[in-house]
Each structure stands twice: as structure tokens, then as C-alpha cells.
């Protein structure tokens, strides 16, 4: 499908969370010829700049040598479109850059990321989305609620971009003045003030979480206030808590992100293992599961897949018909499609299955190699029906 008019140009001037990139919309775009250039680069520092130039020069030469004169001309036009963006110095907070372009369609998307992608430079019939999908799977959106007895800060972390959403504080009497209340009464009043403050924090967390589409919540801070807050959180918010961590109130944003990401990664691995466990059970019972490239492809084309499982870092060579989208794995591309006699091109079948999942609304789970249930297969699926 050709890109819509409103999709033709999108050039961002600041880092964007990966979850804000319309991967599903990009997955709808394709052409019968190799006209879409996709570039992924880390951009901070002189070393990256040097390595990027070597990498881009090498890939540009390899692609030019492999193309027909007509497509070589279109490729060079596309490269000219994006050359300045490829070698532009990284902006503040930008650690990675993703570019999709086609001179034929006058299509240009430039995304700046706070995370570093692996280098990739691909010319294909559609934007190459698998690296972006892997980044999205690795960097989930979540919130960190940092709290003690007198202060609370809610920070939303999205693809290593940290944005503070709420900041609450209260004044508490810390010293008992001579001639004033008894120590017992003073302590009682102070505990009541702390509970009142934490109740206000709990209400604000409810409102903030309702406004944000985050995967979960990390509750952190020094002392016992975070545990007291956990008791005051509404049950629906408590279920979203990924973990409770000891953390200083003056922790840097980078340290906060690192600690939160470690917890989030552990939670993601646990969730993918639950998917694998369900998949195994479905296979044993002859239930709603498909495995192997052909069966999974057929289920995706029929819109039956609920969760597509992909073994991490897997790749399957094959071909696709650019007219009817027929996909075949582990076969060298014929001159024309067996279904419709349309033009064919070599592909990574895993990328195409991922794009099919995006088009049909299926979730995608990247599974650790050691957890995947069958070493002979690289993809599997839990089915809707």
C-alpha cells in the first residue's frame, strides 16, 4: 500500500519514545520494488560518527552494485534525500536515529531516540521495522514513584526518556519544642500528618496512572514510607506495581532509569515465559497454537493469531510476492509468484511475519532462545480461534 498524504513527511527535532512511533501504520506501507531505505544508527560521539561513515559507505556501495540501473538511480535519489540527516550531529538527549525514506514516494520519516539501535542500512519493498520492534519490546513504558514521608515524585520513563509528571511535598514538624506537646502526642500528630500526605499521594497516583498508558509502576524510596503507601494504594493500582525498591530521594535520573530498566527487563522475561508456558500447554492439548513458519504465516493471514512468538535474534530467509503478499520460507525467490505471477523479492521472513502481526492486531513476544519450546522452529503463535 502506498503511504497516505499525511504520512509522507515526519521529521522530529527531539527524542521520541518508541511507543509513540506508529509501527502499525508503517507496516501497512509497501511497494512492488525495492524503493524504501531504512537506516538505524547510534549517533553520539566521534567514534560513532567515524564508524557510521564507514558502515554507510560500505552498505551504499554493496546496494548500488546489486541494483539494476533504474533502481540504482532511485536508490541514489533516496540516499541524497537523507544524507544530511544520516551524518547530522546528535542533538541533546539523542543517542539513536531511525530514518525511513523513498524518493519514488517522496516519503521521509526521521525519528530521534534516547536509546542506541544497532546499525542497519536496508533497501527493501517496505520500511524495515524489526529492529524498531525489538527496541519497543526491550524498553517498555513505566512509571517510577519515588516517595518518603515528606516528598513524592512520579516520573514516567519511556524508552529512556524520563519526564516528571507529579511532584508533591509537605511540611512536617521534625523537632519537639520544650514546653510544647508531650513527645507521645507530638509523635501521634506527626504520624497522622504522614498518613494524610501519603493518602494524597495515593490519590494522585490513581489520577496520573489513569492518564498514562504505562506497562506498570515501580514504587521506590528510602525508609518505610513506600511500604505505608503500598497499603494505601487502590487495589487496581497495586496490581500494576512491578516492584518496591530502596532508592535515595536524590538519585540521578540516569541511575533511576538504570534501576527501573533492570526491574522492567526481569518482568518482561517473566511475562514471555508465561506466554511460552501457555503455548506448551496448548500444544500438548491440541489447542489454540501454531508453530513453524508455514502454519504461523497462514494463521496470521487469516487474522487468527493472538500472540506471535519470535525467538530473539532469529532470521529466516525466504521470498515475498510484492503483488499478493504470498510469503515462502527457506526457498530461493522464483522469477514470478506461484499464485499470481507477480514480482518476487528476497526477504527476512521474520520481518514479514512481524509486519503481518502489526496489520492484524496480534501482540508480539520476543522469547529468549533457551525458553523457546522447540529448537527446530523460530516462530510460534497462540491463536484467537
FINUZA-355546 format. One record per residue (C-alpha): x, z, y; residue number from 0. Coordinates in pm, whole numbers, plus 32768, in hexadecimal, padded with zeros to 4 digits. Layout:
REM residues N
X	Z	Y	NUM
...
This chain:
REM residues 385
8000	8000	8000	0
807B	7FAE	815D	1
80A8	80D2	824F	2
7F89	8113	833D	3
7FC1	80D4	84B0	4
7FD3	824A	84FA	5
80DF	8270	83EB	6
81D3	816F	8473	7
82B4	824D	8547	8
8302	83BF	8538	9
844B	8438	85CC	10
846A	85B2	85E3	11
8554	865B	86DB	12
8561	87B2	8636	13
8572	8838	84D0	14
842B	882E	8410	15
83C1	88F6	82DB	16
83B6	8817	81A8	17
8250	8888	8168	18
81E7	87D9	82AC	19
8263	8685	8235	20
8145	85B0	81B2	21
81DB	855C	8060	22
8089	84F2	7FD9	23
805E	83F5	80F4	24
81BE	8371	80BF	25
817A	834E	7F4A	26
805F	8259	7F98	27
814E	8161	803B	28
81F0	804B	7F72	29
8245	7ED9	7F7C	30
8282	7DCC	7E79	31
83EC	7DA9	7EED	32
850A	7E9D	7F2A	33
84D6	7ECF	809E	34
84CE	804C	80CC	35
8617	80FA	8111	36
8626	8273	80D5	37
874A	8345	8151	38
8792	84B8	8111	39
88C1	8555	81BB	40
894F	86AD	8212	41
89A9	8696	8382	42
8A5E	87CA	8404	43
8BD7	87CB	8435	44
8CF2	86CF	8449	45
8D29	86CF	82D1	46
8BC1	8666	8290	47
8BDD	8559	839B	48
8D16	84CF	82F5	49
8C81	84D8	8196	50
8B3A	8440	8212	51
8BF0	8313	82A5	52
8CB0	82D6	8163	53
8B72	82FE	8092	54
8A99	821E	8170	55
8BA5	810E	8184	56
8BC8	810D	8009	57
8A52	8102	7FC4	58
8A15	7FF8	80D1	59
8B18	7F13	8034	60
8A93	7F4B	7ED4	61
892C	7EFD	7F3C	62
898D	7DC9	8008	63
8A4E	7D3B	7EDF	64
8923	7D6B	7DF8	65
8819	7CC5	7ED4	66
87A5	7B60	7EFD	67
87F3	7AC2	8053	68
868B	7AF9	80CA	69
867D	7C68	806B	70
87E2	7C9E	80E4	71
8778	7C2E	823F	72
864B	7D19	823D	73
8724	7E37	81BF	74
8820	7E07	82D8	75
8705	7DFD	83D8	76
8685	7F47	834D	77
87E2	7FDC	8351	78
8807	7F7A	84C0	79
86BD	802F	8508	80
8741	817A	8485	81
88BA	8167	84BC	82
88B3	823F	85F5	83
87DF	8346	8546	84
88C4	8349	8416	85
89FB	839E	84DE	86
8959	846D	85F2	87
89F1	85C8	8616	88
891C	86DD	8581	89
8835	878A	8676	90
8819	8903	8699	91
8795	8996	8553	92
87A3	8844	84A1	93
8866	8849	835A	94
87D0	8719	82B1	95
8732	85CC	830C	96
863F	84EF	824D	97
85F7	838A	82BD	98
84FC	828F	8233	99
84FD	8132	82CC	100
8495	7FC8	829B	101
84D7	7EB7	839A	102
83D7	7DD8	82ED	103
82C0	7ED5	8330	104
8359	7F62	8473	105
8348	80B1	83C3	106
842A	81D1	8431	107
8415	8342	83D8	108
852C	8436	8435	109
8510	859E	83BD	110
8603	86B1	841E	111
8622	87D4	8329	112
86B3	8931	833C	113
872F	8908	81D5	114
8838	881E	814A	115
87C9	8705	8061	116
88AD	8657	7F6B	117
892D	8509	7FE8	118
8857	83E3	7F83	119
883C	827B	8001	120
8734	81B2	7F48	121
868F	8060	7F7F	122
8548	8044	7EC1	123
83E5	7FC3	7ED2	124
836F	8112	7F61	125
8401	8247	800A	126
84DA	830B	7F14	127
842F	845F	7F0A	128
84BC	851A	7DDE	129
85D5	85CB	7EA1	130
84D3	863C	7FA1	131
83F3	86BB	7E88	132
8511	8787	7DF7	133
8556	8824	7F4A	134
83E6	887B	7F6E	135
83E7	8919	7E14	136
851D	89E5	7E65	137
84B7	8A5B	7FC0	138
8358	8AEB	7FBB	139
82AE	8B6E	80F7	140
8295	8CE9	80FC	141
8277	8E0C	81EB	142
835B	8F3A	821A	143
82BD	9077	82A1	144
83D5	9159	831E	145
834E	92B6	8363	146
83AF	941F	83A6	147
82E8	9541	8437	148
82F6	94BF	859C	149
8322	9345	8590	150
82A4	9219	84CA	151
8309	90AA	84DB	152
8263	8F8F	841A	153
8345	8E5E	83F2	154
82D8	8D1A	834D	155
83F5	8C6A	8292	156
83C1	8AFA	824B	157
84E1	8A2A	81BE	158
85DA	8B20	825A	159
852C	8B0E	83AD	160
84D1	8C70	8415	161
83BF	8CA2	8518	162
8349	8DFB	8582	163
81CC	8E06	8588	164
8181	8F74	85D8	165
8240	9098	866E	166
819D	91F1	8680	167
8233	933C	86EA	168
81C5	949D	873C	169
8256	95CF	87EB	170
8278	9702	8710	171
82E7	985F	8776	172
842C	989C	86C0	173
8488	99F1	8748	174
83C3	9B35	8747	175
83E5	9BD6	889F	176
8417	9D4D	88B8	177
82D9	9E02	891C	178
81FC	9CE0	88AE	179
8141	9CA7	8769	180
81A8	9D51	8629	181
828D	9C83	854B	182
8176	9C62	8448	183
807A	9BE0	8546	184
817E	9AF6	85DD	185
81CF	9A62	8485	186
805D	9A3A	8437	187
801C	997F	857D	188
814C	98A3	854B	189
80E1	9844	83EA	190
7F89	97F0	8472	191
8022	9711	857F	192
80F7	965D	847B	193
7FC8	9623	839A	194
7F00	95A1	84C2	195
801A	94B1	851E	196
8040	9434	83BA	197
7EC7	93FF	83A3	198
7EDE	9324	84DA	199
7FFD	9266	8437	200
7F2C	9232	82FB	201
7E0E	91A0	83C9	202
7EFC	90B5	847C	203
7F98	9046	8333	204
7E3D	8FEA	82B4	205
7DF8	8F17	83EB	206
7F51	8E74	83E8	207
7F46	8E1C	8275	208
7DE9	8D88	82A2	209
7E77	8C9C	83AC	210
7FAC	8C2C	82E8	211
7FC0	8B68	81A4	212
80E4	8C29	810D	213
8137	8C4C	7F9B	214
8159	8DC5	7FB3	215
81D4	8EF3	8073	216
8311	8FC4	8063	217
82E9	912B	80DF	218
8436	91BC	814E	219
84D0	92CD	8220	220
858D	9418	8215	221
84FB	9562	819E	222
839E	95A0	8112	223
82C3	94F2	8217	224
82B3	93AE	814D	225
8227	946A	8020	226
8126	9518	80FC	227
80C6	93C5	8189	228
8099	9336	802C	229
7F8E	9441	7FEC	230
7ED6	93D8	8128	231
7EDD	925E	80F1	232
7D94	91B8	808A	233
7D90	9163	7F17	234
7D91	8FEA	7F56	235
7ECF	900A	8029	236
7F71	90F9	7F30	237
7F4B	8FEE	7E25	238
8019	8F01	7EFD	239
8141	8FF2	7F13	240
826A	8F58	7E5F	241
833E	908F	7E73	242
839D	91C7	7F38	243
8504	91D8	7FB6	244
85E5	92CE	806B	245
8657	9226	81AA	246
86DF	9297	82FA	247
8601	925D	8429	248
8724	91B9	84E1	249
8773	90C4	83CA	250
87D5	8F6A	8444	251
86EB	8E44	840B	252
87E9	8D9B	8327	253
8806	8ED2	824E	254
868B	8EF5	8247	255
8663	8D8C	81D9	256
876E	8DB1	80CB	257
86CC	8EEB	803A	258
856F	8E56	8049	259
85DF	8D0E	7FAA	260
867B	8DC6	7E83	261
8535	8E7D	7E42	262
846D	8D3E	7E71	263
854A	8C7F	7D7F	264
851A	8D88	7C74	265
83A1	8D77	7CA7	266
83A3	8BFA	7C91	267
8465	8C03	7B48	268
836F	8D02	7ABE	269
8247	8C25	7B20	270
82E3	8AEE	7A82	271
831A	8BB3	7941	272
81AA	8C11	7941	273
8155	8A9E	795D	274
823D	8A51	7837	275
81A0	8B69	776A	276
8043	8ADD	77AA	277
80C3	8980	7755	278
814E	89F7	7605	279
8009	8AA5	75B1	280
7F40	896C	7603	281
8020	889B	7522	282
8002	8991	7401	283
7E85	8992	741C	284
7E6D	881A	7450	285
7DE1	8863	75A9	286
7E03	87D4	7708	287
7F6E	876A	7708	288
8033	8625	7709	289
81A6	85F0	76D5	290
828C	84C6	76D2	291
82A4	83C2	77E1	292
8194	82D8	7763	293
8085	83E0	7727	294
80D0	8491	7870	295
80CF	8347	792E	296
7F7F	82E6	7895	297
7EE9	843B	78E9	298
7F64	8420	7A52	299
7ED4	82C3	7A79	300
7D85	834B	79FD	301
7D91	8472	7AF0	302
7D8A	856D	79D1	303
7EC8	8630	7A24	304
7EA6	878C	7AB8	305
8019	87EB	7AB2	306
8137	86F4	7A7E	307
826E	879B	79ED	308
83C0	86F9	7A2F	309
8506	8773	799B	310
85F1	87BF	7ABE	311
86F5	86B5	7B10	312
865C	85C1	7A14	313
8657	8447	7A36	314
85B0	8338	7966	315
860E	81C8	7999	316
84F6	80CA	7989	317
8433	7FCB	7A54	318
82F5	7FAC	7B1F	319
8212	7E88	7B74	320
81F6	7E7C	7CED	321
80A1	7DD6	7CD3	322
7FDB	7EA7	7BD5	323
80C5	7FD8	7BCB	324
80F8	7FBD	7A52	325
8217	80A9	79F4	326
82F4	808B	78C0	327
840D	817A	7861	328
855A	8139	77BB	329
8529	7FBF	77CB	330
85ED	7EC1	7893	331
8504	7E1B	7995	332
847A	7CCB	7921	333
8457	7BA4	7A0D	334
82E3	7BE6	7A32	335
81E7	7CF5	79DA	336
8145	7CE1	7883	337
7FF6	7D43	791A	338
7FD2	7C6C	7A50	339
810A	7B91	7A63	340
816C	7C43	7BA5	341
82D1	7C82	7C1A	342
838F	7DA6	7B7E	343
84AE	7E81	7BEC	344
858C	7F8B	7B52	345
8529	80F2	7BA1	346
8560	825F	7B51	347
8420	82A4	7A8E	348
842B	8416	7AEC	349
840C	83B3	7C5D	350
82E3	82D2	7C12	351
8233	83DE	7B44	352
8265	84D4	7C62	353
81CA	83DD	7D59	354
80A4	83A7	7C6A	355
8074	8520	7C61	356
8067	8527	7DDD	357
7F66	8410	7DE9	358
7E83	84B5	7CE7	359
7E98	8618	7D6C	360
7F5E	86AB	7C49	361
8045	87D4	7C7D	362
81B4	87A9	7C23	363
828F	88AF	7B7C	364
8406	8877	7B5A	365
8469	8930	7A1D	366
85C0	89BD	79C8	367
866E	88F6	78B6	368
8685	8A20	77CB	369
8511	8A6C	77F4	370
8490	890E	77AD	371
83D8	8914	765E	372
8463	87D1	75C8	373
85C4	8752	75FB	374
8556	85F1	759E	375
8463	85D8	76C1	376
84A5	85F8	7836	377
833C	860A	78AE	378
81FC	86B4	783E	379
80A4	86F9	78CD	380
7F8B	87F5	78C4	381
7E46	8731	78D7	382
7D00	8764	7990	383
7C32	86D3	7871	384
